[in-house]
Amino acid sequence: MRTTRDRIRHAISFEIIGLALVTPLGAFVFHVPMSNLAVVGVVSATIATGWNYLYNLIFDHILQWRTGRTMKGLGLRIVHAVLFEAGLLLLLLPFIAWHLGISLIQALAMDISFAVFYVAYAFVFNLAYDRLFPLPEWRQRKIQASME
């Protein structure tokens, strides 16, 4: 299982890269001043960082408990990304509506758009992260599988 230090590196790098991508893109698509969207982005990233850490910790513990391992296949990676974004959507919706002075429906449409972006981003980011920083148990399992 990942260490606390590794989980913190994961969460922070995920949010920094995501924020650098989504802020200018969102400002362009939604015709919102970049400064307003930057505030939403920074607050959202801060909330998302805490959620990312907590969600992944809980997900990995449940996965370890249910399967005895933490390695994720394609289907589980998709479930992982979708559940993460659904939880984050519920956490962020009130803030987005309040800060931008828009209705909850408008905030929901904006938040869903961000969630769709982040589902794809989370999938790619986590796949890349796991390849860049594999756990020793994964390397050992891969070696054992190649010997069979």
Secondary structure as UniProt FT lines:
FT   HELIX           4..30
FT   HELIX           34..67
FT   HELIX           74..100
FT   HELIX           104..132
FT   HELIX           136..147
//
